[in-house]
Amino acid sequence: MAILLGVFAGQWLDRRWGTTPWLLVVGAMLGAVVGFYKLYRDLMASQRRPPPKGAGDDRSRS
């Protein structure tokens, strides 16, 4: 989603300022950086959460 927003913002600015295709490229790269940063944050947050109670606990069934 962030990449698409960067591309559309870059396209709009390119049309407005006549800098085609430079701001589109910058917008796509910036969107990719933001998207990967969000992915990294989500992965780190999911590792910090404790597993739900009883999930993966097969010892109680033996």
Sequence and secondary structure as in RCSB ss.txt:
>XXXX:A:sequence
MAILLGVFAGQWLDRRWGTTPWLLVVGAMLGAVVGFYKLYRDLMASQRRPPPKGAGDDRSRS
>XXXX:A:secstr
 HHHHHHHHHHHHHHHHT TTHHHHHHHHHHHHHHHHHHHHHHHHHHHS   TTTT  GGG 
